[in-house]
Structures are given as C-alpha cells and as structure tokens.
C-alpha cells in the first residue's frame, strides 16, 4: 500500500502549459483525423456491410449473408484475376526496386548535374496517371506507335502490343516500373544519405572495394528503407487499375486477358451494377493484402537491420 501511495504522490497533475500543448496537438491532427474518418473509415465500414448484402443502384441493401463470398469463390475469372494480380506484383515490385536502388546509388555519388537527374527521374511520380497512360498508349500503338517505328529501323516487324492478350499486361508492367523508379529512388537516396560517412571511411581504410562496401555497408544499413519501399510497392501493385484501364480499356479485345482483381471489382461495381458482390471482392483483396503485409512484417525481423 505504501508503494502505491508513493507512486500516486509522485505523479504530478498536468500543468496548464501541458494542457495547452495537448489541445494544440489535437487541433493540428484534427483535419487529418476527420478526413480519415469521413473518407476512409466510414466508407470501409459501409463497404464491409455491403459485402453481406445485395445492393441495387440506389444503394438499397438486402441482407444475403455470405452469398456474395460464396459466389466469389465460384467466379470463373477469379483464378485469372488472382494470377494476373500476383504476376503483376511479383514482376513490377522487385524489378522496380532494383532499378530504383541502382539509380539512387548512382545519384549518391559525386557526379555533375545530380539535381537535374533527380528531377528528371522524379517527374513521372508527379505527372497525372491519365497523361502518362495516354503517352505510353501512343508509344505502344500498333499502327503508328513510336516503338514499332524504332523497331522498323532495325528490320524488326512490330505488332499491336496493347491488343495482344499475350503482351498487353507486360506493357502495363513496363509503365508501372518506369513510373515507380523516381519515387522509390528519392526515398532510397534519402536513406543512403542518412548513413554515417564514418562507415565508408573505415571501409576505405581497410581497402574494401566499392562493390563490397555497397553490399556489406549500404544494403544492411539501408534495409529499413528497402523494407518500407517494398511493402508500399506491393500494396500499390495489388491495387493496380488506372494504368490498365487507361491504356487498354474495356473496348480492347485484350481487356479480359489482363483482368486483375481491381478490374474484376470495377466490372461488377460500375459496369454490371453488382455493388454487394463488388464489395465482397474488395474485402477479399483487403484480406489478401493484409495477410501478405503481416507476413512481410514477420519476415523483416530476419533481414532488416535497425541498428
């Protein structure tokens, strides 16, 4: 009892200044918190409820229980959509990360025009997705695309890249990789510049080669940043839709062949009007992304160095 009384006596009531600081802090975070609640939390709860209902065009819901999820497991295009989604993520994220790491390492050296190159590489990240998709759509165009014109110079016959079911998805992957390099490069470069120079000075005194220095010093100390880039990249890759829709589109004969989970969601929600079924698709994808994220968080303990 005496120890409890001692602890209670040592606790001080918050001063007026502390209360004012707390109040100011709540005021500062209020706009973001309110925005998250209105535009993210409430829609997610509504979407979760819709997944158990048959929802018509006027958002009138009729409870059907697990029927939407049962129909999803019987969906003919489910395997194709999952396969395309995982293929897209497994190709774009590692290649994009490797290229970003390579570019960041180059820009971390003392070369002329560093700020110019950083700006050039980062431009795709601040350009509208619709504009980027339109430009790449013209590049891959089968009749008058720039890519086919370049191939003609080397005597190679091009093809209609975006209407061919075998090449359309890979064209979208190229655009995704190109667009992710600049954003990831800036984050990785910031991580590299946060590494103490004393490590490199010690390695230079020991006669370590640049390659050995990179793999033994830079990569281990950059692992938290690499982990952040990889986890956000995977989440973004599993949510791909805009580039596929803008470059290929529903009228394209290859559209069904490149169908991802988000495309399947779009078709059922906005083309067919099956909002409850589409909500079940989105919750299904949410669970998949959450499981993969948890696996990454567990696995990162074995390779991410926070020292």
MODELLER restraints for C-alpha pairs under 7 A, 6 or more apart:
rsr = mdl.restraints
at = mdl.atoms
rsr.add(forms.Gaussian(group=physical.xy_distance, feature=features.Distance(at['CA:47:A'], at['CA:279:A']), mean=5.59, stdev=0.5))
rsr.add(forms.Gaussian(group=physical.xy_distance, feature=features.Distance(at['CA:48:A'], at['CA:279:A']), mean=6.78, stdev=0.5))
rsr.add(forms.Gaussian(group=physical.xy_distance, feature=features.Distance(at['CA:48:A'], at['CA:283:A']), mean=6.73, stdev=0.5))
rsr.add(forms.Gaussian(group=physical.xy_distance, feature=features.Distance(at['CA:50:A'], at['CA:61:A']), mean=6.99, stdev=0.5))
rsr.add(forms.Gaussian(group=physical.xy_distance, feature=features.Distance(at['CA:50:A'], at['CA:276:A']), mean=4.99, stdev=0.5))
rsr.add(forms.Gaussian(group=physical.xy_distance, feature=features.Distance(at['CA:50:A'], at['CA:279:A']), mean=6.02, stdev=0.5))
rsr.add(forms.Gaussian(group=physical.xy_distance, feature=features.Distance(at['CA:51:A'], at['CA:68:A']), mean=6.58, stdev=0.5))
rsr.add(forms.Gaussian(group=physical.xy_distance, feature=features.Distance(at['CA:51:A'], at['CA:276:A']), mean=4.82, stdev=0.5))
rsr.add(forms.Gaussian(group=physical.xy_distance, feature=features.Distance(at['CA:51:A'], at['CA:277:A']), mean=6.21, stdev=0.5))
rsr.add(forms.Gaussian(group=physical.xy_distance, feature=features.Distance(at['CA:51:A'], at['CA:279:A']), mean=4.68, stdev=0.5))
rsr.add(forms.Gaussian(group=physical.xy_distance, feature=features.Distance(at['CA:51:A'], at['CA:280:A']), mean=4.38, stdev=0.5))
rsr.add(forms.Gaussian(group=physical.xy_distance, feature=features.Distance(at['CA:52:A'], at['CA:63:A']), mean=6.03, stdev=0.5))
rsr.add(forms.Gaussian(group=physical.xy_distance, feature=features.Distance(at['CA:52:A'], at['CA:64:A']), mean=5.76, stdev=0.5))
rsr.add(forms.Gaussian(group=physical.xy_distance, feature=features.Distance(at['CA:52:A'], at['CA:65:A']), mean=4.85, stdev=0.5))
rsr.add(forms.Gaussian(group=physical.xy_distance, feature=features.Distance(at['CA:52:A'], at['CA:66:A']), mean=5.93, stdev=0.5))
rsr.add(forms.Gaussian(group=physical.xy_distance, feature=features.Distance(at['CA:52:A'], at['CA:68:A']), mean=6.58, stdev=0.5))
rsr.add(forms.Gaussian(group=physical.xy_distance, feature=features.Distance(at['CA:52:A'], at['CA:276:A']), mean=6.78, stdev=0.5))
rsr.add(forms.Gaussian(group=physical.xy_distance, feature=features.Distance(at['CA:53:A'], at['CA:61:A']), mean=5.52, stdev=0.5))
rsr.add(forms.Gaussian(group=physical.xy_distance, feature=features.Distance(at['CA:53:A'], at['CA:62:A']), mean=5.09, stdev=0.5))
rsr.add(forms.Gaussian(group=physical.xy_distance, feature=features.Distance(at['CA:53:A'], at['CA:63:A']), mean=4.23, stdev=0.5))
rsr.add(forms.Gaussian(group=physical.xy_distance, feature=features.Distance(at['CA:53:A'], at['CA:64:A']), mean=5.02, stdev=0.5))
rsr.add(forms.Gaussian(group=physical.xy_distance, feature=features.Distance(at['CA:53:A'], at['CA:65:A']), mean=6.63, stdev=0.5))
rsr.add(forms.Gaussian(group=physical.xy_distance, feature=features.Distance(at['CA:53:A'], at['CA:276:A']), mean=5.43, stdev=0.5))
rsr.add(forms.Gaussian(group=physical.xy_distance, feature=features.Distance(at['CA:54:A'], at['CA:61:A']), mean=5.51, stdev=0.5))
rsr.add(forms.Gaussian(group=physical.xy_distance, feature=features.Distance(at['CA:54:A'], at['CA:62:A']), mean=5.00, stdev=0.5))
rsr.add(forms.Gaussian(group=physical.xy_distance, feature=features.Distance(at['CA:54:A'], at['CA:63:A']), mean=6.31, stdev=0.5))
rsr.add(forms.Gaussian(group=physical.xy_distance, feature=features.Distance(at['CA:54:A'], at['CA:64:A']), mean=6.35, stdev=0.5))
rsr.add(forms.Gaussian(group=physical.xy_distance, feature=features.Distance(at['CA:54:A'], at['CA:276:A']), mean=5.03, stdev=0.5))
rsr.add(forms.Gaussian(group=physical.xy_distance, feature=features.Distance(at['CA:55:A'], at['CA:61:A']), mean=4.41, stdev=0.5))
rsr.add(forms.Gaussian(group=physical.xy_distance, feature=features.Distance(at['CA:55:A'], at['CA:62:A']), mean=6.39, stdev=0.5))
rsr.add(forms.Gaussian(group=physical.xy_distance, feature=features.Distance(at['CA:55:A'], at['CA:274:A']), mean=6.88, stdev=0.5))
rsr.add(forms.Gaussian(group=physical.xy_distance, feature=features.Distance(at['CA:55:A'], at['CA:275:A']), mean=5.53, stdev=0.5))
rsr.add(forms.Gaussian(group=physical.xy_distance, feature=features.Distance(at['CA:55:A'], at['CA:276:A']), mean=5.10, stdev=0.5))
rsr.add(forms.Gaussian(group=physical.xy_distance, feature=features.Distance(at['CA:56:A'], at['CA:275:A']), mean=6.96, stdev=0.5))
rsr.add(forms.Gaussian(group=physical.xy_distance, feature=features.Distance(at['CA:57:A'], at['CA:273:A']), mean=6.51, stdev=0.5))
rsr.add(forms.Gaussian(group=physical.xy_distance, feature=features.Distance(at['CA:68:A'], at['CA:276:A']), mean=6.94, stdev=0.5))
rsr.add(forms.Gaussian(group=physical.xy_distance, feature=features.Distance(at['CA:68:A'], at['CA:277:A']), mean=5.15, stdev=0.5))
rsr.add(forms.Gaussian(group=physical.xy_distance, feature=features.Distance(at['CA:68:A'], at['CA:280:A']), mean=6.14, stdev=0.5))
rsr.add(forms.Gaussian(group=physical.xy_distance, feature=features.Distance(at['CA:69:A'], at['CA:280:A']), mean=6.02, stdev=0.5))
rsr.add(forms.Gaussian(group=physical.xy_distance, feature=features.Distance(at['CA:81:A'], at['CA:259:A']), mean=5.28, stdev=0.5))
rsr.add(forms.Gaussian(group=physical.xy_distance, feature=features.Distance(at['CA:81:A'], at['CA:260:A']), mean=4.16, stdev=0.5))
rsr.add(forms.Gaussian(group=physical.xy_distance, feature=features.Distance(at['CA:81:A'], at['CA:261:A']), mean=5.07, stdev=0.5))
rsr.add(forms.Gaussian(group=physical.xy_distance, feature=features.Distance(at['CA:82:A'], at['CA:260:A']), mean=6.44, stdev=0.5))
rsr.add(forms.Gaussian(group=physical.xy_distance, feature=features.Distance(at['CA:82:A'], at['CA:261:A']), mean=6.26, stdev=0.5))
rsr.add(forms.Gaussian(group=physical.xy_distance, feature=features.Distance(at['CA:84:A'], at['CA:258:A']), mean=6.55, stdev=0.5))
rsr.add(forms.Gaussian(group=physical.xy_distance, feature=features.Distance(at['CA:84:A'], at['CA:259:A']), mean=6.69, stdev=0.5))
rsr.add(forms.Gaussian(group=physical.xy_distance, feature=features.Distance(at['CA:84:A'], at['CA:260:A']), mean=5.49, stdev=0.5))
rsr.add(forms.Gaussian(group=physical.xy_distance, feature=features.Distance(at['CA:85:A'], at['CA:238:A']), mean=5.98, stdev=0.5))
rsr.add(forms.Gaussian(group=physical.xy_distance, feature=features.Distance(at['CA:85:A'], at['CA:260:A']), mean=5.07, stdev=0.5))
rsr.add(forms.Gaussian(group=physical.xy_distance, feature=features.Distance(at['CA:85:A'], at['CA:261:A']), mean=6.46, stdev=0.5))
rsr.add(forms.Gaussian(group=physical.xy_distance, feature=features.Distance(at['CA:88:A'], at['CA:173:A']), mean=6.51, stdev=0.5))
rsr.add(forms.Gaussian(group=physical.xy_distance, feature=features.Distance(at['CA:88:A'], at['CA:237:A']), mean=6.84, stdev=0.5))
rsr.add(forms.Gaussian(group=physical.xy_distance, feature=features.Distance(at['CA:89:A'], at['CA:234:A']), mean=6.07, stdev=0.5))
rsr.add(forms.Gaussian(group=physical.xy_distance, feature=features.Distance(at['CA:89:A'], at['CA:237:A']), mean=5.02, stdev=0.5))
rsr.add(forms.Gaussian(group=physical.xy_distance, feature=features.Distance(at['CA:89:A'], at['CA:238:A']), mean=6.25, stdev=0.5))
rsr.add(forms.Gaussian(group=physical.xy_distance, feature=features.Distance(at['CA:92:A'], at['CA:173:A']), mean=5.96, stdev=0.5))
rsr.add(forms.Gaussian(group=physical.xy_distance, feature=features.Distance(at['CA:92:A'], at['CA:176:A']), mean=6.67, stdev=0.5))
rsr.add(forms.Gaussian(group=physical.xy_distance, feature=features.Distance(at['CA:92:A'], at['CA:177:A']), mean=5.56, stdev=0.5))
rsr.add(forms.Gaussian(group=physical.xy_distance, feature=features.Distance(at['CA:93:A'], at['CA:230:A']), mean=6.84, stdev=0.5))
rsr.add(forms.Gaussian(group=physical.xy_distance, feature=features.Distance(at['CA:93:A'], at['CA:233:A']), mean=5.95, stdev=0.5))
rsr.add(forms.Gaussian(group=physical.xy_distance, feature=features.Distance(at['CA:93:A'], at['CA:234:A']), mean=6.32, stdev=0.5))
rsr.add(forms.Gaussian(group=physical.xy_distance, feature=features.Distance(at['CA:96:A'], at['CA:177:A']), mean=4.93, stdev=0.5))
rsr.add(forms.Gaussian(group=physical.xy_distance, feature=features.Distance(at['CA:96:A'], at['CA:180:A']), mean=6.30, stdev=0.5))
rsr.add(forms.Gaussian(group=physical.xy_distance, feature=features.Distance(at['CA:96:A'], at['CA:181:A']), mean=5.80, stdev=0.5))
rsr.add(forms.Gaussian(group=physical.xy_distance, feature=features.Distance(at['CA:99:A'], at['CA:181:A']), mean=6.51, stdev=0.5))
rsr.add(forms.Gaussian(group=physical.xy_distance, feature=features.Distance(at['CA:100:A'], at['CA:181:A']), mean=4.80, stdev=0.5))
rsr.add(forms.Gaussian(group=physical.xy_distance, feature=features.Distance(at['CA:100:A'], at['CA:182:A']), mean=6.97, stdev=0.5))
rsr.add(forms.Gaussian(group=physical.xy_distance, feature=features.Distance(at['CA:100:A'], at['CA:184:A']), mean=5.78, stdev=0.5))
rsr.add(forms.Gaussian(group=physical.xy_distance, feature=features.Distance(at['CA:100:A'], at['CA:185:A']), mean=4.69, stdev=0.5))
rsr.add(forms.Gaussian(group=physical.xy_distance, feature=features.Distance(at['CA:101:A'], at['CA:185:A']), mean=6.45, stdev=0.5))
rsr.add(forms.Gaussian(group=physical.xy_distance, feature=features.Distance(at['CA:101:A'], at['CA:188:A']), mean=6.63, stdev=0.5))
rsr.add(forms.Gaussian(group=physical.xy_distance, feature=features.Distance(at['CA:103:A'], at['CA:185:A']), mean=6.55, stdev=0.5))
rsr.add(forms.Gaussian(group=physical.xy_distance, feature=features.Distance(at['CA:104:A'], at['CA:185:A']), mean=5.16, stdev=0.5))
rsr.add(forms.Gaussian(group=physical.xy_distance, feature=features.Distance(at['CA:104:A'], at['CA:188:A']), mean=6.24, stdev=0.5))
rsr.add(forms.Gaussian(group=physical.xy_distance, feature=features.Distance(at['CA:104:A'], at['CA:189:A']), mean=5.02, stdev=0.5))
rsr.add(forms.Gaussian(group=physical.xy_distance, feature=features.Distance(at['CA:107:A'], at['CA:114:A']), mean=6.08, stdev=0.5))
rsr.add(forms.Gaussian(group=physical.xy_distance, feature=features.Distance(at['CA:108:A'], at['CA:189:A']), mean=6.63, stdev=0.5))
rsr.add(forms.Gaussian(group=physical.xy_distance, feature=features.Distance(at['CA:121:A'], at['CA:182:A']), mean=4.61, stdev=0.5))
rsr.add(forms.Gaussian(group=physical.xy_distance, feature=features.Distance(at['CA:122:A'], at['CA:182:A']), mean=4.10, stdev=0.5))
rsr.add(forms.Gaussian(group=physical.xy_distance, feature=features.Distance(at['CA:122:A'], at['CA:183:A']), mean=5.89, stdev=0.5))
rsr.add(forms.Gaussian(group=physical.xy_distance, feature=features.Distance(at['CA:124:A'], at['CA:179:A']), mean=5.34, stdev=0.5))
rsr.add(forms.Gaussian(group=physical.xy_distance, feature=features.Distance(at['CA:124:A'], at['CA:182:A']), mean=6.83, stdev=0.5))
rsr.add(forms.Gaussian(group=physical.xy_distance, feature=features.Distance(at['CA:125:A'], at['CA:179:A']), mean=6.14, stdev=0.5))
rsr.add(forms.Gaussian(group=physical.xy_distance, feature=features.Distance(at['CA:125:A'], at['CA:182:A']), mean=6.38, stdev=0.5))
rsr.add(forms.Gaussian(group=physical.xy_distance, feature=features.Distance(at['CA:125:A'], at['CA:183:A']), mean=5.85, stdev=0.5))
rsr.add(forms.Gaussian(group=physical.xy_distance, feature=features.Distance(at['CA:130:A'], at['CA:246:A']), mean=6.57, stdev=0.5))
rsr.add(forms.Gaussian(group=physical.xy_distance, feature=features.Distance(at['CA:133:A'], at['CA:243:A']), mean=5.87, stdev=0.5))
rsr.add(forms.Gaussian(group=physical.xy_distance, feature=features.Distance(at['CA:133:A'], at['CA:246:A']), mean=5.86, stdev=0.5))
rsr.add(forms.Gaussian(group=physical.xy_distance, feature=features.Distance(at['CA:133:A'], at['CA:247:A']), mean=5.49, stdev=0.5))
rsr.add(forms.Gaussian(group=physical.xy_distance, feature=features.Distance(at['CA:134:A'], at['CA:247:A']), mean=6.64, stdev=0.5))
rsr.add(forms.Gaussian(group=physical.xy_distance, feature=features.Distance(at['CA:137:A'], at['CA:247:A']), mean=5.41, stdev=0.5))
rsr.add(forms.Gaussian(group=physical.xy_distance, feature=features.Distance(at['CA:138:A'], at['CA:145:A']), mean=5.43, stdev=0.5))
rsr.add(forms.Gaussian(group=physical.xy_distance, feature=features.Distance(at['CA:139:A'], at['CA:145:A']), mean=4.63, stdev=0.5))
rsr.add(forms.Gaussian(group=physical.xy_distance, feature=features.Distance(at['CA:139:A'], at['CA:146:A']), mean=4.76, stdev=0.5))
rsr.add(forms.Gaussian(group=physical.xy_distance, feature=features.Distance(at['CA:139:A'], at['CA:147:A']), mean=5.57, stdev=0.5))
rsr.add(forms.Gaussian(group=physical.xy_distance, feature=features.Distance(at['CA:140:A'], at['CA:146:A']), mean=6.93, stdev=0.5))
rsr.add(forms.Gaussian(group=physical.xy_distance, feature=features.Distance(at['CA:140:A'], at['CA:147:A']), mean=5.97, stdev=0.5))
rsr.add(forms.Gaussian(group=physical.xy_distance, feature=features.Distance(at['CA:140:A'], at['CA:161:A']), mean=5.83, stdev=0.5))
rsr.add(forms.Gaussian(group=physical.xy_distance, feature=features.Distance(at['CA:140:A'], at['CA:162:A']), mean=6.59, stdev=0.5))
rsr.add(forms.Gaussian(group=physical.xy_distance, feature=features.Distance(at['CA:141:A'], at['CA:160:A']), mean=6.21, stdev=0.5))
rsr.add(forms.Gaussian(group=physical.xy_distance, feature=features.Distance(at['CA:141:A'], at['CA:161:A']), mean=6.80, stdev=0.5))
rsr.add(forms.Gaussian(group=physical.xy_distance, feature=features.Distance(at['CA:142:A'], at['CA:159:A']), mean=5.39, stdev=0.5))
rsr.add(forms.Gaussian(group=physical.xy_distance, feature=features.Distance(at['CA:142:A'], at['CA:160:A']), mean=3.68, stdev=0.5))
rsr.add(forms.Gaussian(group=physical.xy_distance, feature=features.Distance(at['CA:142:A'], at['CA:161:A']), mean=6.20, stdev=0.5))
rsr.add(forms.Gaussian(group=physical.xy_distance, feature=features.Distance(at['CA:148:A'], at['CA:158:A']), mean=4.87, stdev=0.5))
rsr.add(forms.Gaussian(group=physical.xy_distance, feature=features.Distance(at['CA:151:A'], at['CA:157:A']), mean=6.65, stdev=0.5))
rsr.add(forms.Gaussian(group=physical.xy_distance, feature=features.Distance(at['CA:151:A'], at['CA:158:A']), mean=6.45, stdev=0.5))
rsr.add(forms.Gaussian(group=physical.xy_distance, feature=features.Distance(at['CA:161:A'], at['CA:167:A']), mean=5.69, stdev=0.5))
rsr.add(forms.Gaussian(group=physical.xy_distance, feature=features.Distance(at['CA:161:A'], at['CA:168:A']), mean=5.83, stdev=0.5))
rsr.add(forms.Gaussian(group=physical.xy_distance, feature=features.Distance(at['CA:162:A'], at['CA:168:A']), mean=4.47, stdev=0.5))
rsr.add(forms.Gaussian(group=physical.xy_distance, feature=features.Distance(at['CA:162:A'], at['CA:248:A']), mean=6.24, stdev=0.5))
rsr.add(forms.Gaussian(group=physical.xy_distance, feature=features.Distance(at['CA:163:A'], at['CA:252:A']), mean=6.20, stdev=0.5))
rsr.add(forms.Gaussian(group=physical.xy_distance, feature=features.Distance(at['CA:163:A'], at['CA:253:A']), mean=6.02, stdev=0.5))
rsr.add(forms.Gaussian(group=physical.xy_distance, feature=features.Distance(at['CA:163:A'], at['CA:254:A']), mean=5.16, stdev=0.5))
rsr.add(forms.Gaussian(group=physical.xy_distance, feature=features.Distance(at['CA:164:A'], at['CA:254:A']), mean=5.92, stdev=0.5))
rsr.add(forms.Gaussian(group=physical.xy_distance, feature=features.Distance(at['CA:165:A'], at['CA:254:A']), mean=4.61, stdev=0.5))
rsr.add(forms.Gaussian(group=physical.xy_distance, feature=features.Distance(at['CA:165:A'], at['CA:257:A']), mean=5.53, stdev=0.5))
rsr.add(forms.Gaussian(group=physical.xy_distance, feature=features.Distance(at['CA:168:A'], at['CA:254:A']), mean=6.82, stdev=0.5))
rsr.add(forms.Gaussian(group=physical.xy_distance, feature=features.Distance(at['CA:168:A'], at['CA:258:A']), mean=6.95, stdev=0.5))
rsr.add(forms.Gaussian(group=physical.xy_distance, feature=features.Distance(at['CA:169:A'], at['CA:258:A']), mean=5.48, stdev=0.5))
rsr.add(forms.Gaussian(group=physical.xy_distance, feature=features.Distance(at['CA:172:A'], at['CA:243:A']), mean=6.66, stdev=0.5))
rsr.add(forms.Gaussian(group=physical.xy_distance, feature=features.Distance(at['CA:172:A'], at['CA:244:A']), mean=6.31, stdev=0.5))
rsr.add(forms.Gaussian(group=physical.xy_distance, feature=features.Distance(at['CA:184:A'], at['CA:229:A']), mean=6.47, stdev=0.5))
rsr.add(forms.Gaussian(group=physical.xy_distance, feature=features.Distance(at['CA:188:A'], at['CA:225:A']), mean=6.30, stdev=0.5))
rsr.add(forms.Gaussian(group=physical.xy_distance, feature=features.Distance(at['CA:191:A'], at['CA:222:A']), mean=6.13, stdev=0.5))
rsr.add(forms.Gaussian(group=physical.xy_distance, feature=features.Distance(at['CA:191:A'], at['CA:225:A']), mean=6.19, stdev=0.5))
rsr.add(forms.Gaussian(group=physical.xy_distance, feature=features.Distance(at['CA:192:A'], at['CA:222:A']), mean=6.51, stdev=0.5))
rsr.add(forms.Gaussian(group=physical.xy_distance, feature=features.Distance(at['CA:203:A'], at['CA:213:A']), mean=6.68, stdev=0.5))
rsr.add(forms.Gaussian(group=physical.xy_distance, feature=features.Distance(at['CA:220:A'], at['CA:305:A']), mean=6.11, stdev=0.5))
rsr.add(forms.Gaussian(group=physical.xy_distance, feature=features.Distance(at['CA:221:A'], at['CA:305:A']), mean=6.28, stdev=0.5))
rsr.add(forms.Gaussian(group=physical.xy_distance, feature=features.Distance(at['CA:223:A'], at['CA:304:A']), mean=5.04, stdev=0.5))
rsr.add(forms.Gaussian(group=physical.xy_distance, feature=features.Distance(at['CA:223:A'], at['CA:305:A']), mean=6.03, stdev=0.5))
rsr.add(forms.Gaussian(group=physical.xy_distance, feature=features.Distance(at['CA:224:A'], at['CA:304:A']), mean=5.67, stdev=0.5))
rsr.add(forms.Gaussian(group=physical.xy_distance, feature=features.Distance(at['CA:224:A'], at['CA:305:A']), mean=6.57, stdev=0.5))
rsr.add(forms.Gaussian(group=physical.xy_distance, feature=features.Distance(at['CA:224:A'], at['CA:306:A']), mean=6.62, stdev=0.5))
rsr.add(forms.Gaussian(group=physical.xy_distance, feature=features.Distance(at['CA:231:A'], at['CA:293:A']), mean=6.90, stdev=0.5))
rsr.add(forms.Gaussian(group=physical.xy_distance, feature=features.Distance(at['CA:235:A'], at['CA:289:A']), mean=6.54, stdev=0.5))
rsr.add(forms.Gaussian(group=physical.xy_distance, feature=features.Distance(at['CA:239:A'], at['CA:262:A']), mean=6.24, stdev=0.5))
rsr.add(forms.Gaussian(group=physical.xy_distance, feature=features.Distance(at['CA:240:A'], at['CA:262:A']), mean=6.62, stdev=0.5))
rsr.add(forms.Gaussian(group=physical.xy_distance, feature=features.Distance(at['CA:241:A'], at['CA:262:A']), mean=5.82, stdev=0.5))
rsr.add(forms.Gaussian(group=physical.xy_distance, feature=features.Distance(at['CA:241:A'], at['CA:263:A']), mean=6.15, stdev=0.5))
rsr.add(forms.Gaussian(group=physical.xy_distance, feature=features.Distance(at['CA:248:A'], at['CA:255:A']), mean=6.18, stdev=0.5))
rsr.add(forms.Gaussian(group=physical.xy_distance, feature=features.Distance(at['CA:249:A'], at['CA:255:A']), mean=6.20, stdev=0.5))
rsr.add(forms.Gaussian(group=physical.xy_distance, feature=features.Distance(at['CA:265:A'], at['CA:278:A']), mean=5.06, stdev=0.5))
rsr.add(forms.Gaussian(group=physical.xy_distance, feature=features.Distance(at['CA:265:A'], at['CA:281:A']), mean=6.07, stdev=0.5))
rsr.add(forms.Gaussian(group=physical.xy_distance, feature=features.Distance(at['CA:265:A'], at['CA:282:A']), mean=6.78, stdev=0.5))
rsr.add(forms.Gaussian(group=physical.xy_distance, feature=features.Distance(at['CA:268:A'], at['CA:274:A']), mean=5.13, stdev=0.5))
rsr.add(forms.Gaussian(group=physical.xy_distance, feature=features.Distance(at['CA:268:A'], at['CA:275:A']), mean=6.79, stdev=0.5))
rsr.add(forms.Gaussian(group=physical.xy_distance, feature=features.Distance(at['CA:268:A'], at['CA:278:A']), mean=5.50, stdev=0.5))
rsr.add(forms.Gaussian(group=physical.xy_distance, feature=features.Distance(at['CA:269:A'], at['CA:275:A']), mean=4.76, stdev=0.5))
rsr.add(forms.Gaussian(group=physical.xy_distance, feature=features.Distance(at['CA:269:A'], at['CA:278:A']), mean=5.21, stdev=0.5))
